[in-house]
């Protein structure tokens, strides 16, 4: 049975109305709320102390995406990353916003719910930083036409045309990265104002806000420069590219973890009111 990818894009946008923290259109439409929402999930501000170096305190935000959190842990939820992927997708579902990783996860949820795995095989296409992008390969089991599906750009490309799509994808990343970096600066200033109220702002910690702005801008420039070069040097793309098949057992693990994490988050953030007798 053919898959209606445009309908799935519509369902994803319906579930994630706040948008993405790294899409210029969403940032403009929401007045940067799509950036802040991606990093809150029901709590206005939450910080944990990450480390102390030379008397300076460094803080880590709680993210919808768990990549940054997991990097601070000695143990992962799963060796293959499927449990973390499902958890990020569930947090995005409840938080109503998501980037490429979370949108790809939600695309996979809808495909599995429609039992598309009966007729199709799925693989994750990952571009590691500084490109930092993810999409889904959908391949019919009968050997028919395979598609690379990008829920973040809302593009569907025939598998054999994927290499031709990459420069366009990089252009879209470059365009949106500039807006994302500006949003990050604004959010950093807002968080600093909050931290000042509890005497943990950059100034009190001996860290200048200008230093953070410089760090954000330099990091963003590296992404833009790398993607610009990669458009004409495919070796820079292939060095960051991996395609990982999602086995039937991983699909079951993914959808099971998604449902359990989603329900747990809904219960904790939106508790049911007791019925009146």
C-alpha positions in Angstrom: 0.0 0.0 0.0 1.5 3.4 -1.0 2.4 5.8 1.8 1.0 9.3 1.7 4.0 11.2 3.0 2.3 14.6 2.7 -0.4 13.4 5.0 2.2 12.3 7.5 3.9 15.7 7.3 0.5 17.3 8.1 0.1 15.0 11.1 3.5 15.9 12.4 2.9 19.7 12.0 -0.5 19.2 13.8 1.2 17.5 16.7 4.1 20.0 16.9 2.3 23.3 16.3 5.1 25.3 18.1 7.5 24.2 15.4 11.3 23.7 15.5 14.0 25.6 17.3 16.2 25.6 14.2 13.7 26.6 11.4 13.7 30.3 10.6 10.0 30.4 9.7 9.0 28.8 13.0 11.2 31.2 15.0 9.7 34.3 13.2 6.2 33.0 13.5 6.4 32.3 17.2 8.7 35.2 18.2 11.5 32.7 19.1 9.1 30.7 21.3 9.8 27.6 19.2 13.4 27.8 20.4 12.6 28.3 24.1 9.9 25.6 23.9 12.3 23.1 22.6 14.3 23.4 25.8 11.7 23.5 28.5 8.9 20.9 28.3 6.5 22.2 30.9 9.1 23.9 33.3 10.0 27.5 32.7 13.6 27.1 33.7 15.5 24.2 35.0 19.3 24.0 35.4 21.6 21.4 36.9 25.2 22.2 37.8 27.4 20.5 35.2 30.8 21.0 36.6 33.1 23.5 38.4 36.4 24.5 36.9 38.7 27.0 38.5 36.0 28.3 40.7 33.6 28.9 37.8 30.2 27.1 37.7 28.9 25.7 34.5 25.2 24.8 34.0 23.5 22.4 31.7 19.9 23.0 30.5 17.4 20.3 30.6 16.6 19.5 26.9 13.7 17.8 25.2 16.4 16.0 23.3 18.4 13.7 25.6 21.7 13.8 23.7 23.3 16.4 25.9 22.0 14.7 29.1 23.2 11.3 28.0 26.6 12.7 27.3 26.9 13.4 31.0 25.9 9.9 32.1 28.2 6.9 32.4 25.5 4.5 31.1 23.1 4.8 28.2 19.6 3.5 28.2 20.4 1.3 25.2 23.5 0.3 23.2 21.8 1.0 19.9 20.3 4.4 20.9 16.8 3.3 20.1 15.5 3.9 23.7 16.9 7.4 23.7 15.5 8.1 20.2 12.0 7.0 21.4 12.3 9.1 24.6 13.3 12.2 22.6 10.3 11.6 20.3 7.9 11.2 23.2 9.2 14.4 24.8 8.7 16.2 21.5 5.2 14.8 21.2 4.2 16.1 24.6 6.2 19.3 24.4 4.6 20.1 21.0 7.8 21.1 19.3 10.7 19.3 17.6 13.6 19.4 15.2 14.8 16.9 12.6 15.5 14.1 15.1 12.2 14.3 16.8 10.2 14.8 13.6 11.9 11.7 12.1 10.9 9.8 15.2 7.3 10.9 15.0 7.3 9.9 11.3 8.4 6.5 12.3 5.7 6.3 15.0 3.0 7.1 12.5 4.4 4.6 10.0 4.5 1.8 12.7 1.0 2.7 13.9 -0.3 2.3 10.3 1.5 -1.1 10.1 3.6 0.1 7.2 6.4 -2.1 8.5 4.5 -5.1 7.1 5.4 -3.9 3.6 8.4 -1.6 4.2 11.8 -1.5 5.8 13.1 1.5 7.6 16.6 3.0 8.1 17.9 6.1 9.9 20.0 8.4 7.7 22.3 10.4 10.1 24.5 13.3 9.3 26.8 13.9 12.2 27.9 17.4 13.4 28.7 19.9 12.1 26.0 19.0 9.5 23.8 17.5 12.3 20.7 16.3 10.5 18.6 13.2 10.4 16.0 11.7 8.1 14.3 8.4 7.2 14.9 5.8 4.4 11.7 4.0 3.5 12.3 0.9 1.4 9.6 -1.5 0.1 10.2 -5.1 0.9 9.1 -6.1 -2.6 12.0 -4.2 -4.2 9.9 -1.2 -5.3 10.7 2.5 -5.2 12.6 3.5 -2.1 12.4 7.1 -0.7 14.5 9.3 1.6 12.0 11.2 3.7 13.0 14.5 5.4 10.3 15.6 7.9 12.2 18.7 8.8 12.4 20.1 5.3 9.2 18.2 4.3 10.9 16.8 1.3 10.5 13.3 -0.2 13.3 12.2 -2.6 13.8 9.0 -4.5 16.6 7.0 -3.1 18.6 7.2 -6.3 18.3 11.0 -6.3 19.5 11.5 -2.8 23.0 12.6 -3.7 21.5 15.3 -5.9 19.3 16.4 -2.9 22.2 16.9 -0.5 23.3 20.4 -1.8 19.7 21.6 -1.5 19.5 20.1 2.0 22.7 21.9 3.0 21.5 25.2 1.6 18.3 24.8 3.8 20.5 24.0 6.9 22.7 27.1 6.2 19.7 29.4 5.8 18.1 28.2 9.0 21.3 28.0 11.1 21.8 31.7 11.0 18.3 32.3 12.4 18.9 29.5 15.0 22.1 31.2 16.3 20.3 34.5 16.7 17.5 32.8 18.7 20.1 31.1 20.9 21.7 34.4 21.7 18.3 35.8 22.7 17.5 32.8 24.8 20.9 33.0 26.5 20.2 36.6 27.5 16.8 35.6 28.9 18.3 32.8 30.9 21.0 35.0 32.2 18.4 37.5 33.5 16.8 34.6 35.4 20.1 33.4 36.8 20.9 36.9 37.9 17.8 36.8 40.2 19.4 33.8 42.1 22.9 35.2 41.9 24.1 32.6 39.4 24.3 34.8 36.3 27.3 35.1 34.1 28.6 38.2 35.9 28.4 36.6 39.4 30.2 33.6 38.1 33.0 35.6 36.5 31.8 34.8 33.0 31.0 37.7 30.6 27.8 37.4 28.5 29.8 38.7 25.6 31.9 35.6 25.8 28.9 33.4 25.3 27.7 35.4 22.4 31.1 35.1 20.8 31.1 31.3 21.4 27.6 31.0 19.8 28.6 33.0 16.8 31.9 31.1 16.3 30.1 27.8 16.6 27.4 28.8 14.1 30.0 30.1 11.7 31.8 26.7 11.7 28.5 25.0 10.8 27.8 27.4 8.0 31.3 27.2 6.7 31.4 23.4 6.8 28.1 23.0 5.0 29.0 25.6 2.4 32.2 23.7 1.6 30.4 20.3 1.7 28.1 21.4 -1.1 31.1 21.1 -3.5 33.1 18.5 -1.6 31.1 15.3 -1.2 33.9 13.8 0.8 32.9 16.2 3.6 29.4 14.8 3.5 30.3 11.1 3.3 32.6 11.5 6.3 29.6 12.5 8.4 27.0 10.2 6.9 25.7 6.9 8.2 22.7 4.7 7.4 21.5 2.4 10.1 18.7 -0.2 9.5 16.0 -0.4 12.1 15.3 -4.1 12.7 11.9 -5.5 13.6 12.9 -5.9 17.2 14.2 -2.4 17.3 10.9 -1.2 15.9 9.1 -2.9 18.7 11.4 -1.5 21.3 11.1 2.0 19.8 7.3 2.1 19.7 7.0 0.5 23.2 9.4 3.0 24.7 7.6 5.8 22.9 4.2 4.9 24.3 5.5 4.4 27.9 7.5 7.6 28.0 4.7 9.6 26.4 2.1 8.4 28.9 4.4 9.0 31.8 5.1 12.6 30.6 1.4 13.3 30.1 0.5 12.0 33.5 3.3 14.0 35.2 2.7 17.3 33.3 -1.0 17.1 32.9 -2.4 15.2 35.9 -6.0 14.1 35.7 -8.3 16.1 37.9 -10.3 14.0 40.4 -13.9 13.5 39.5 -16.5 15.2 41.6 -18.7 12.9 43.5 
